[in-house]
């Protein structure tokens, strides 16, 4: 059984702005993610969806959005309820997509209600962010890790109500100027991914780092980093598939650890930035 442990996060800027300790992830949240994804009994998946809605975990929204495609209508309904409790307007596109394919009339009504509530509560962004270069610089040569880093970063950053991630290829500087908002580019890398052995099992320890650059000047405004470990019983971590899952879990945990500091880092970066006046 895999469990994730978030270890530490460090927030820095051109000089060190400060540091923040991140508490270890609750086993209950990890269990809910797992149950929602692979639980065989639909009632287990329903309970997991409702628990994640209350958890406020950074990965809750993407997990609940995936559950909108669950084969059981009760699980889909619970996923809608969970997204409603989270209250993030970033879930509206996924809800609209689910509405078009939903076969249950009662679940459709729930989706429509959730869309209306979340759309009405949609807050205004304070920062615009474009995703730049994402790469795996660890000793584990797996191209999938760079893709995981990018996608998981997008999923998590869009959950912050005051941060808007622009579409790939969009001119974030021009959009920031038009909307009079600070604009930044976020580059990320997996810096370490090391195998570990301990009394609690075997697994991997990962570290990631994100660099914040002001746009369009590309000047360095800060960085955030995070680390995590994913551990499993030795008997359950022997095959290549299990090892790859442990690696992915460790990297995903490190991303979550680091991105907890994203709002504070952007706040600090914006405090040193001058938003271009309209011309």
C-alpha positions as CSV (number, residue, x, y, z in Angstrom):
1,X,0.0,0.0,0.0
2,X,1.5,3.3,-1.1
3,X,1.3,6.3,1.2
4,X,2.6,9.8,0.6
5,X,4.5,11.9,3.1
6,X,5.1,15.6,2.5
7,X,8.3,16.5,4.2
8,X,9.3,20.2,3.8
9,X,8.9,23.3,1.8
10,X,11.3,26.3,1.4
11,X,10.3,29.7,0.0
12,X,13.0,31.9,-1.4
13,X,13.2,35.0,-3.6
14,X,16.2,37.0,-4.8
15,X,17.1,36.8,-1.1
16,X,15.5,34.4,1.3
17,X,12.0,35.7,2.1
18,X,11.2,33.2,4.7
19,X,10.5,29.5,5.3
20,X,7.4,27.6,6.0
21,X,7.1,24.1,7.5
22,X,4.5,21.8,5.9
23,X,2.7,19.3,8.1
24,X,2.8,15.7,7.1
25,X,-0.1,14.7,4.9
26,X,-2.9,12.9,6.7
27,X,-3.3,9.2,6.1
28,X,-7.0,9.9,5.8
29,X,-6.5,12.1,2.7
30,X,-4.2,9.6,1.1
31,X,-6.7,6.9,1.7
32,X,-9.5,9.0,0.1
33,X,-7.5,9.6,-3.1
34,X,-6.8,5.9,-3.4
35,X,-10.3,4.8,-2.6
36,X,-11.8,7.2,-5.1
37,X,-9.5,6.1,-7.8
38,X,-9.5,2.3,-7.4
39,X,-12.1,1.4,-4.7
40,X,-14.1,-1.6,-5.9
41,X,-17.3,-0.8,-3.9
42,X,-19.1,2.2,-5.2
43,X,-20.0,3.2,-1.6
44,X,-16.3,3.4,-0.8
45,X,-15.8,5.7,-3.7
46,X,-18.8,7.8,-2.7
47,X,-17.4,8.3,0.8
48,X,-14.0,9.2,-0.6
49,X,-15.4,11.8,-2.9
50,X,-17.3,13.5,-0.1
51,X,-14.2,13.3,2.2
52,X,-12.0,14.9,-0.5
53,X,-14.6,17.8,-0.9
54,X,-14.1,18.6,2.8
55,X,-10.3,18.0,2.8
56,X,-9.1,21.1,0.9
57,X,-6.2,19.0,-0.3
58,X,-4.4,20.6,-3.3
59,X,-5.1,17.5,-5.4
60,X,-8.8,17.2,-4.5
61,X,-10.3,19.0,-7.5
62,X,-8.5,17.0,-10.2
63,X,-9.4,13.8,-8.5
64,X,-13.0,14.8,-8.1
65,X,-13.2,15.9,-11.8
66,X,-11.9,12.5,-12.9
67,X,-14.7,10.9,-10.7
68,X,-17.3,12.7,-12.8
69,X,-16.7,9.9,-15.3
70,X,-17.2,7.1,-12.7
71,X,-19.5,4.3,-14.0
72,X,-21.8,4.6,-10.9
73,X,-24.2,7.6,-10.7
74,X,-23.9,7.8,-6.9
75,X,-20.2,8.4,-7.2
76,X,-20.7,11.0,-9.9
77,X,-23.2,12.8,-7.7
78,X,-20.8,12.7,-4.8
79,X,-18.0,14.1,-7.0
80,X,-20.3,17.0,-7.9
81,X,-21.1,17.6,-4.3
82,X,-17.4,17.5,-3.4
83,X,-16.6,20.0,-6.0
84,X,-19.4,22.2,-4.7
85,X,-17.9,22.1,-1.2
86,X,-14.5,22.9,-2.5
87,X,-16.0,26.0,-4.1
88,X,-13.5,26.5,-6.9
89,X,-14.8,28.1,-10.1
90,X,-11.9,26.3,-11.8
91,X,-14.1,23.2,-11.8
92,X,-16.7,24.7,-14.0
93,X,-15.2,23.6,-17.3
94,X,-15.1,20.0,-16.1
95,X,-18.6,20.2,-14.9
96,X,-19.9,21.6,-18.2
97,X,-18.1,18.8,-20.0
98,X,-19.6,16.2,-17.7
99,X,-23.1,17.7,-18.2
100,X,-23.1,16.9,-21.9
101,X,-22.4,13.2,-21.3
102,X,-24.4,12.6,-18.1
103,X,-27.1,10.0,-18.4
104,X,-28.8,10.4,-15.0
105,X,-31.4,13.1,-14.8
106,X,-30.8,13.7,-11.1
107,X,-27.0,14.0,-11.5
108,X,-27.6,16.4,-14.3
109,X,-29.7,18.6,-12.1
110,X,-26.9,18.5,-9.5
111,X,-24.3,19.5,-12.1
112,X,-26.4,22.4,-13.3
113,X,-26.8,23.6,-9.8
114,X,-23.1,23.4,-9.1
115,X,-22.2,25.2,-12.3
116,X,-24.6,28.0,-11.4
117,X,-23.2,28.4,-7.9
118,X,-19.6,28.2,-8.8
119,X,-19.9,30.5,-11.8
120,X,-21.7,33.1,-9.6
121,X,-18.9,32.9,-7.0
122,X,-16.1,33.2,-9.5
123,X,-13.5,35.5,-8.0
124,X,-11.2,37.9,-10.0
125,X,-7.6,36.9,-10.5
126,X,-4.8,38.9,-8.9
127,X,-1.9,37.3,-10.8
128,X,-1.5,35.9,-14.3
129,X,0.9,33.0,-14.8
130,X,2.1,31.2,-17.9
131,X,3.8,27.8,-17.6
132,X,7.3,27.9,-19.1
133,X,9.9,25.2,-19.3
134,X,9.4,22.0,-17.2
135,X,12.1,19.3,-17.1
136,X,13.3,16.3,-15.2
137,X,16.9,17.0,-14.0
138,X,17.1,14.1,-11.6
139,X,19.2,11.0,-12.0
140,X,16.1,9.0,-13.0
141,X,15.9,9.3,-16.8
142,X,12.2,9.2,-17.4
143,X,10.6,11.6,-19.8
144,X,7.2,11.1,-18.2
145,X,8.3,13.0,-15.0
146,X,8.6,16.2,-16.9
147,X,5.1,15.8,-18.3
148,X,3.8,14.9,-14.8
149,X,5.4,18.0,-13.4
150,X,3.8,20.3,-15.9
151,X,0.3,18.8,-15.7
152,X,0.2,18.5,-12.0
153,X,1.5,22.0,-11.6
154,X,-1.3,23.3,-13.9
155,X,-3.9,21.3,-12.0
156,X,-2.8,22.6,-8.6
157,X,-2.1,26.3,-9.5
158,X,-5.5,26.7,-11.1
159,X,-7.1,25.8,-7.7
160,X,-5.9,29.1,-6.2
161,X,-8.7,31.6,-6.6
162,X,-6.4,34.6,-7.1
163,X,-4.1,32.9,-9.7
164,X,-5.0,32.5,-13.3
165,X,-3.0,30.2,-15.6
166,X,-3.1,31.5,-19.2
167,X,-3.4,29.1,-22.1
168,X,-0.2,27.7,-23.6
169,X,1.1,30.0,-26.2
170,X,-0.8,33.0,-24.9
171,X,1.2,36.3,-24.4
172,X,1.0,36.6,-20.6
173,X,2.8,40.0,-20.6
174,X,0.3,41.5,-23.1
175,X,-2.6,40.1,-21.2
176,X,-1.2,41.4,-17.9
177,X,-0.9,44.8,-19.4
178,X,-4.4,44.8,-20.8
179,X,-5.9,43.7,-17.5
180,X,-3.5,45.6,-15.3
181,X,-2.4,42.5,-13.5
182,X,1.1,41.3,-12.5
183,X,2.3,38.7,-15.1
184,X,4.8,36.0,-14.4
185,X,6.3,32.9,-16.0
186,X,6.7,29.7,-13.9
187,X,9.5,27.2,-14.8
188,X,9.8,24.0,-13.0
189,X,12.2,21.0,-12.6
190,X,12.5,17.8,-10.8
191,X,15.9,18.2,-9.2
192,X,16.2,15.0,-7.2
193,X,14.6,11.6,-7.2
194,X,16.4,9.1,-5.0
195,X,15.5,5.6,-3.9
196,X,15.4,5.0,-0.2
197,X,15.1,2.0,2.2
198,X,13.9,2.2,5.8
199,X,12.1,0.3,8.5
200,X,8.8,1.5,7.0
201,X,9.5,0.1,3.6
202,X,11.1,1.2,0.3
203,X,10.3,4.1,-1.8
204,X,11.6,7.4,-3.4
205,X,12.4,10.9,-2.1
206,X,11.8,13.7,-4.6
207,X,12.6,17.4,-4.7
208,X,11.2,19.9,-7.2
209,X,11.9,23.6,-7.7
210,X,9.9,26.3,-9.4
211,X,11.4,29.6,-10.6
212,X,9.2,32.8,-10.9
213,X,10.1,35.3,-13.5
214,X,8.4,38.7,-14.1
215,X,7.1,39.2,-17.7
216,X,8.1,40.6,-20.1
217,X,11.4,41.4,-18.5
218,X,12.2,37.8,-17.6
219,X,13.7,39.0,-14.3
220,X,14.0,36.5,-11.5
221,X,11.5,37.3,-8.8
222,X,11.6,34.2,-6.6
223,X,11.6,30.5,-6.3
224,X,9.7,27.8,-4.4
225,X,10.8,24.3,-3.7
226,X,9.3,21.3,-2.1
227,X,10.2,17.7,-1.2
228,X,8.3,14.5,-0.5
229,X,8.6,10.8,-0.1
230,X,6.4,8.0,-1.3
231,X,6.9,4.7,0.6
232,X,5.5,1.2,0.2
233,X,5.9,-2.2,1.8
234,X,8.9,-3.9,0.3
235,X,6.8,-6.8,-0.8
236,X,4.6,-4.5,-2.8
237,X,7.3,-2.6,-4.6
238,X,9.1,-5.2,-6.6
239,X,7.8,-4.7,-10.2
240,X,8.6,-2.0,-12.6
241,X,5.0,-0.7,-12.6
242,X,5.0,-0.3,-8.8
243,X,8.4,1.4,-8.8
244,X,7.2,3.9,-11.5
245,X,4.1,4.6,-9.4
246,X,6.2,5.3,-6.3
247,X,8.4,7.7,-8.3
248,X,5.3,9.5,-9.7
249,X,3.8,9.7,-6.2
250,X,7.0,11.1,-4.7
251,X,7.2,13.8,-7.5
252,X,3.5,14.7,-7.2
253,X,3.9,15.0,-3.4
254,X,6.9,17.3,-3.8
255,X,4.9,19.5,-6.3
256,X,2.1,19.8,-3.8
257,X,4.6,20.7,-1.1
258,X,6.2,23.4,-3.1
259,X,3.0,24.9,-4.6
260,X,1.5,25.5,-1.1
261,X,3.8,28.5,-1.2
262,X,2.8,29.8,-4.6
263,X,0.3,32.5,-3.5
264,X,2.8,33.9,-0.9
265,X,5.6,33.8,-3.5
266,X,3.6,35.6,-6.1
267,X,2.5,38.2,-3.5
268,X,6.1,38.9,-2.7
269,X,7.1,39.0,-6.4
270,X,4.2,41.4,-7.2
271,X,5.3,43.6,-4.4
272,X,8.6,44.1,-6.2
273,X,7.0,44.5,-9.6
274,X,5.5,47.5,-11.4
275,X,2.4,46.7,-13.4
276,X,2.6,48.6,-16.7
277,X,0.1,51.4,-17.0
278,X,-2.2,51.4,-20.0
279,X,-0.8,53.1,-23.0
